Amino acid sequence: MDDPRACRRLIGHDAAWQEFLAVIRSGRLHHAWLLTGPEGIGKTTMAFMMARVLLGAEDHDSAVGRRVTAGTHADLLVVARGMDDRRHRQRREIVGDDVRPISAFLRRTAAEGGWRVVIVDGAEYMNRTAANAILKILEEPPERAILILTCSVPGRLLPTIRSRCRVLGLSPLDDAAMRTVFAGRTGGPDAGSLATILPQARGAPGRALALLDGEGDVLAGLVARVMEGEGGEAAGYDIAEQVTKRENGFSVFFDLLCNAISEKTRALACNPGPARMSDLRPARLALLWQEMVRLRAETEQFNLDKQQAVLTALARVSET
């Protein structure tokens, strides 16, 4: 996958892109945009492509285009979750210090005489302080300035932020578009590997890449074993070891497990079989899904023992 900052082509989101271009042509450009859609769908890529249009940097090989790619364009500011230096990983929140440079950036005149563009990538991760700072900017938008927020879970944003943004929703890609994304890429997945992970990717190229990097086909097989009820202490430890020894294995495994539980819940709810007042399995599976989401989040947030978390998950699945 290309770096979103350097990506030259937006695949599968023609309707949203044409809507943005139509607004540009109308001359009534909204001061704030909210790009929504599942994680890994291409929101960040579209945000940078929007910025290129506004900054006259559509030609990647031009001087201004190269500055956007290199992250040195004076009129483009990108805000995202910072790094936790102690844990050597991305923080779980966008905090006040992350968004503080925006005010100074917007107070000055555009260095290149055009628009000033701020991209807030992953706006759902803003804590209260950061969200209030963004809201204040949206309430009093500066001239010739555009804010572009990407968000996978719009419900986590303040309603007052959502109401001040023009929303562009990005939908999952179909299988043909997904194959186009990966076609011809050096070191890209072979047809067999791609076919294996496409059902789990749910139309999100970023998710497909995470599955491929985390040996998603292997982990999908482990999830299938779990859902089929393969139990026993020895099997559990074998599965936990295989999950945790892989880079990103923990997050990919839980992602796949939650997806499998969700699919099974929907299947049982749609095809319940003979009516039985005591059959509460779909409801129990829905609660199990919530428990798995919480277990993963707490394990990652507090740096808990991942192998033990996997074993806990296997035990809970077997009980449901």
SULPE-V116159 format. One record per residue. RES is the residue in three letters. SS is DSSP state (h for helix, s for strand, l for the rest). OMEGA is omega in radians with two decimals (999 if undefined). NEAR is the number of other ideal C-beta (glycine too) atoms within 8 Angstrom. Layout:
# SULPE-V116159
res:RES ss:SS omega:OMEGA near:NEAR
res:RES ss:SS omega:OMEGA near:NEAR
This chain:
# SULPE-V116159
res:MET ss:l omega:3.09 near:6
res:ASP ss:l omega:2.95 near:7
res:ASP ss:l omega:-3.12 near:5
res:PRO ss:l omega:-3.13 near:9
res:ARG ss:l omega:-3.05 near:8
res:ALA ss:l omega:-3.04 near:8
res:CYS ss:l omega:-3.08 near:11
res:ARG ss:l omega:-3.04 near:5
res:ARG ss:l omega:3.09 near:4
res:LEU ss:l omega:-3.04 near:10
res:ILE ss:l omega:2.99 near:10
res:GLY ss:l omega:-3.10 near:11
res:HIS ss:l omega:-3.06 near:11
res:ASP ss:h omega:-3.08 near:6
res:ALA ss:h omega:3.14 near:6
res:ALA ss:h omega:-3.13 near:12
res:TRP ss:h omega:3.13 near:11
res:GLN ss:h omega:3.07 near:8
res:GLU ss:h omega:3.11 near:9
res:PHE ss:h omega:-3.14 near:12
res:LEU ss:h omega:3.12 near:9
res:ALA ss:h omega:3.10 near:8
res:VAL ss:h omega:3.08 near:11
res:ILE ss:h omega:-3.10 near:9
res:ARG ss:h omega:-3.12 near:6
res:SER ss:h omega:-3.11 near:7
res:GLY ss:l omega:-3.14 near:5
res:ARG ss:l omega:-3.05 near:5
res:LEU ss:l omega:3.12 near:8
res:HIS ss:l omega:-3.06 near:8
res:HIS ss:l omega:-3.11 near:8
res:ALA ss:s omega:-3.13 near:13
res:TRP ss:s omega:3.09 near:14
res:LEU ss:s omega:3.12 near:15
res:LEU ss:s omega:-3.09 near:14
res:THR ss:s omega:3.13 near:11
res:GLY ss:l omega:-3.10 near:11
res:PRO ss:l omega:3.11 near:10
res:GLU ss:l omega:3.11 near:7
res:GLY ss:l omega:-3.04 near:12
res:ILE ss:l omega:-3.12 near:14
res:GLY ss:l omega:-3.10 near:16
res:LYS ss:h omega:-3.12 near:13
res:THR ss:h omega:3.08 near:10
res:THR ss:h omega:3.14 near:11
res:MET ss:h omega:3.13 near:15
res:ALA ss:h omega:3.14 near:14
res:PHE ss:h omega:3.10 near:13
res:MET ss:h omega:3.02 near:11
res:MET ss:h omega:3.12 near:12
res:ALA ss:h omega:3.14 near:14
res:ARG ss:h omega:3.11 near:11
res:VAL ss:h omega:-3.10 near:11
res:LEU ss:h omega:-3.07 near:10
res:LEU ss:h omega:-3.12 near:15
res:GLY ss:l omega:-3.05 near:7
res:ALA ss:l omega:-3.10 near:13
res:GLU ss:l omega:3.06 near:7
res:ASP ss:l omega:-3.08 near:7
res:HIS ss:l omega:-3.06 near:10
res:ASP ss:l omega:3.07 near:5
res:SER ss:l omega:-3.13 near:8
res:ALA ss:h omega:-3.13 near:5
res:VAL ss:h omega:3.10 near:12
res:GLY ss:h omega:3.13 near:13
res:ARG ss:h omega:3.12 near:10
res:ARG ss:h omega:3.08 near:11
res:VAL ss:h omega:-3.14 near:15
res:THR ss:h omega:-3.09 near:9
res:ALA ss:h omega:-3.11 near:6
res:GLY ss:l omega:-3.08 near:7
res:THR ss:l omega:3.12 near:5
res:HIS ss:l omega:-3.02 near:11
res:ALA ss:l omega:-3.08 near:7
res:ASP ss:l omega:3.09 near:11
res:LEU ss:s omega:3.11 near:12
res:LEU ss:s omega:-3.13 near:10
res:VAL ss:s omega:3.14 near:8
res:VAL ss:s omega:3.10 near:12
res:ALA ss:l omega:3.09 near:9
res:ARG ss:l omega:3.11 near:10
res:GLY ss:l omega:-3.13 near:10
res:MET ss:s omega:3.00 near:7
res:ASP ss:s omega:-3.05 near:9
res:ASP ss:l omega:-3.10 near:5
res:ARG ss:l omega:-3.10 near:4
res:ARG ss:l omega:3.10 near:6
res:HIS ss:l omega:3.08 near:6
res:ARG ss:s omega:-3.13 near:6
res:GLN ss:s omega:3.11 near:7
res:ARG ss:l omega:-3.12 near:10
res:ARG ss:l omega:-3.10 near:7
res:GLU ss:l omega:2.84 near:9
res:ILE ss:s omega:-3.01 near:16
res:VAL ss:l omega:-3.10 near:11
res:GLY ss:h omega:-3.14 near:9
res:ASP ss:h omega:-3.14 near:6
res:ASP ss:h omega:-3.07 near:11
res:VAL ss:h omega:-3.08 near:14
res:ARG ss:l omega:3.14 near:9
res:PRO ss:h omega:-3.08 near:8
res:ILE ss:h omega:-3.09 near:13
res:SER ss:h omega:3.13 near:9
res:ALA ss:h omega:3.13 near:8
res:PHE ss:h omega:-3.07 near:10
res:LEU ss:h omega:3.13 near:11
res:ARG ss:h omega:-3.08 near:6
res:ARG ss:l omega:3.12 near:7
res:THR ss:l omega:3.11 near:3
res:ALA ss:l omega:-3.08 near:10
res:ALA ss:l omega:-3.08 near:7
res:GLU ss:l omega:2.97 near:9
res:GLY ss:l omega:-3.11 near:4
res:GLY ss:l omega:3.12 near:9
res:TRP ss:l omega:2.88 near:10
res:ARG ss:s omega:-3.03 near:13
res:VAL ss:s omega:3.06 near:14
res:VAL ss:s omega:3.04 near:15
res:ILE ss:s omega:3.02 near:15
res:VAL ss:s omega:-3.03 near:15
res:ASP ss:s omega:-3.09 near:10
res:GLY ss:l omega:-3.05 near:11
res:ALA ss:h omega:3.13 near:14
res:GLU ss:h omega:-3.13 near:10
res:TYR ss:h omega:-3.13 near:9
res:MET ss:s omega:3.01 near:12
res:ASN ss:l omega:-3.03 near:10
res:ARG ss:h omega:-3.12 near:5
res:THR ss:h omega:-3.14 near:8
res:ALA ss:h omega:-3.12 near:14
res:ALA ss:h omega:3.14 near:12
res:ASN ss:h omega:3.10 near:8
res:ALA ss:h omega:3.10 near:13
res:ILE ss:h omega:3.14 near:16
res:LEU ss:h omega:3.14 near:12
res:LYS ss:h omega:3.11 near:8
res:ILE ss:h omega:-3.13 near:13
res:LEU ss:h omega:3.13 near:14
res:GLU ss:h omega:3.13 near:7
res:GLU ss:l omega:-3.04 near:6
res:PRO ss:l omega:3.10 near:10
res:PRO ss:l omega:3.07 near:9
res:GLU ss:l omega:3.05 near:4
res:ARG ss:l omega:3.10 near:7
res:ALA ss:s omega:-3.13 near:12
res:ILE ss:s omega:3.01 near:12
res:LEU ss:s omega:3.10 near:14
res:ILE ss:s omega:3.14 near:14
res:LEU ss:s omega:2.99 near:15
res:THR ss:s omega:-3.04 near:13
res:CYS ss:s omega:3.09 near:14
res:SER ss:l omega:-3.10 near:10
res:VAL ss:l omega:-3.08 near:6
res:PRO ss:h omega:3.14 near:10
res:GLY ss:h omega:3.12 near:4
res:ARG ss:h omega:3.14 near:6
res:LEU ss:l omega:3.02 near:14
res:LEU ss:l omega:3.10 near:7
res:PRO ss:h omega:-3.14 near:6
res:THR ss:h omega:3.03 near:8
res:ILE ss:h omega:-3.13 near:15
res:ARG ss:h omega:-3.06 near:11
res:SER ss:h omega:-3.12 near:6
res:ARG ss:l omega:-3.12 near:9
res:CYS ss:l omega:2.93 near:13
res:ARG ss:s omega:-3.02 near:8
res:VAL ss:s omega:2.97 near:9
res:LEU ss:s omega:-3.14 near:12
res:GLY ss:s omega:3.11 near:7
res:LEU ss:l omega:-3.08 near:12
res:SER ss:l omega:3.09 near:8
res:PRO ss:l omega:3.12 near:9
res:LEU ss:l omega:3.00 near:14
res:ASP ss:l omega:-3.05 near:8
res:ASP ss:h omega:3.14 near:7
res:ALA ss:h omega:3.11 near:6
res:ALA ss:h omega:3.11 near:11
res:MET ss:h omega:3.12 near:16
res:ARG ss:h omega:3.10 near:9
res:THR ss:h omega:3.13 near:9
res:VAL ss:h omega:-3.04 near:12
res:PHE ss:h omega:-3.07 near:11
res:ALA ss:l omega:3.03 near:7
res:GLY ss:l omega:3.14 near:3
res:ARG ss:l omega:3.11 near:7
res:THR ss:l omega:-3.12 near:3
res:GLY ss:l omega:3.14 near:3
res:GLY ss:l omega:-3.09 near:7
res:PRO ss:l omega:3.04 near:8
res:ASP ss:l omega:-3.05 near:5
res:ALA ss:h omega:-3.12 near:6
res:GLY ss:h omega:-3.14 near:6
res:SER ss:h omega:-3.13 near:10
res:LEU ss:h omega:3.13 near:14
res:ALA ss:h omega:-3.12 near:7
res:THR ss:h omega:-3.03 near:9
res:ILE ss:h omega:-3.09 near:15
res:LEU ss:h omega:3.12 near:10
res:PRO ss:h omega:3.14 near:5
res:GLN ss:h omega:-3.08 near:11
res:ALA ss:h omega:3.08 near:13
res:ARG ss:l omega:3.03 near:9
res:GLY ss:l omega:-3.13 near:11
res:ALA ss:l omega:-3.13 near:14
res:PRO ss:h omega:3.13 near:15
res:GLY ss:h omega:3.09 near:11
res:ARG ss:h omega:3.09 near:14
res:ALA ss:h omega:3.14 near:16
res:LEU ss:h omega:3.11 near:10
res:ALA ss:h omega:3.12 near:14
res:LEU ss:h omega:3.14 near:16
res:LEU ss:h omega:-3.14 near:12
res:ASP ss:h omega:-3.11 near:8
res:GLY ss:l omega:-3.10 near:13
res:GLU ss:l omega:-3.07 near:10
res:GLY ss:h omega:-3.14 near:14
res:ASP ss:h omega:3.09 near:10
res:VAL ss:h omega:-3.11 near:9
res:LEU ss:h omega:3.07 near:16
res:ALA ss:h omega:3.08 near:13
res:GLY ss:h omega:3.11 near:8
res:LEU ss:h omega:3.11 near:12
res:VAL ss:h omega:3.11 near:12
res:ALA ss:h omega:3.10 near:9
res:ARG ss:h omega:-3.13 near:10
res:VAL ss:h omega:-3.09 near:13
res:MET ss:h omega:3.11 near:10
res:GLU ss:l omega:3.05 near:6
res:GLY ss:l omega:3.10 near:6
res:GLU ss:l omega:-3.03 near:7
res:GLY ss:l omega:-3.07 near:7
res:GLY ss:l omega:-3.08 near:6
res:GLU ss:h omega:-3.11 near:5
res:ALA ss:h omega:3.12 near:6
res:ALA ss:h omega:-3.14 near:10
res:GLY ss:h omega:3.14 near:12
res:TYR ss:h omega:3.10 near:9
res:ASP ss:h omega:3.13 near:8
res:ILE ss:h omega:-3.13 near:13
res:ALA ss:h omega:3.14 near:12
res:GLU ss:h omega:3.14 near:9
res:GLN ss:h omega:3.13 near:11
res:VAL ss:h omega:-2.98 near:15
res:THR ss:h omega:-3.14 near:11
res:LYS ss:l omega:-3.12 near:6
res:ARG ss:l omega:3.06 near:12
res:GLU ss:l omega:-3.09 near:5
res:ASN ss:l omega:-3.10 near:9
res:GLY ss:h omega:-3.09 near:14
res:PHE ss:h omega:-3.09 near:14
res:SER ss:h omega:-3.14 near:11
res:VAL ss:h omega:3.13 near:15
res:PHE ss:h omega:-3.12 near:13
res:PHE ss:h omega:3.08 near:12
res:ASP ss:h omega:3.14 near:10
res:LEU ss:h omega:-3.14 near:14
res:LEU ss:h omega:3.13 near:13
res:CYS ss:h omega:3.11 near:12
res:ASN ss:h omega:3.14 near:10
res:ALA ss:h omega:3.11 near:12
res:ILE ss:h omega:3.14 near:14
res:SER ss:h omega:-3.14 near:9
res:GLU ss:h omega:3.13 near:8
res:LYS ss:h omega:3.11 near:10
res:THR ss:h omega:3.13 near:12
res:ARG ss:h omega:-3.12 near:8
res:ALA ss:h omega:3.14 near:8
res:LEU ss:h omega:-3.14 near:11
res:ALA ss:h omega:-3.12 near:8
res:CYS ss:h omega:-3.11 near:6
res:ASN ss:l omega:-3.01 near:6
res:PRO ss:l omega:-3.08 near:9
res:GLY ss:l omega:-3.13 near:3
res:PRO ss:l omega:-3.11 near:4
res:ALA ss:l omega:3.07 near:5
res:ARG ss:l omega:-3.09 near:5
res:MET ss:l omega:-3.07 near:4
res:SER ss:l omega:-3.08 near:4
res:ASP ss:l omega:-3.12 near:7
res:LEU ss:l omega:-3.02 near:6
res:ARG ss:h omega:3.09 near:8
res:PRO ss:h omega:3.13 near:10
res:ALA ss:h omega:3.12 near:7
res:ARG ss:h omega:3.12 near:9
res:LEU ss:h omega:3.10 near:13
res:ALA ss:h omega:3.08 near:9
res:LEU ss:h omega:3.10 near:8
res:LEU ss:h omega:3.11 near:12
res:TRP ss:h omega:3.12 near:12
res:GLN ss:h omega:3.14 near:8
res:GLU ss:h omega:3.14 near:9
res:MET ss:h omega:3.09 near:14
res:VAL ss:h omega:-3.13 near:9
res:ARG ss:h omega:-3.14 near:8
res:LEU ss:h omega:3.12 near:12
res:ARG ss:h omega:-3.09 near:13
res:ALA ss:h omega:-3.12 near:8
res:GLU ss:h omega:3.13 near:9
res:THR ss:h omega:-3.12 near:13
res:GLU ss:h omega:-3.09 near:10
res:GLN ss:h omega:-3.05 near:7
res:PHE ss:l omega:3.08 near:6
res:ASN ss:l omega:-3.13 near:6
res:LEU ss:l omega:-3.11 near:8
res:ASP ss:l omega:-3.06 near:6
res:LYS ss:h omega:3.13 near:10
res:GLN ss:h omega:3.11 near:10
res:GLN ss:h omega:3.11 near:8
res:ALA ss:h omega:3.10 near:13
res:VAL ss:h omega:3.12 near:14
res:LEU ss:h omega:3.09 near:11
res:THR ss:h omega:3.13 near:9
res:ALA ss:h omega:-3.12 near:12
res:LEU ss:h omega:3.14 near:13
res:ALA ss:h omega:-3.13 near:9
res:ARG ss:h omega:3.11 near:11
res:VAL ss:h omega:-3.10 near:12
res:SER ss:h omega:-3.12 near:8
res:GLU ss:h omega:-3.01 near:5
res:THR ss:l omega:999 near:8
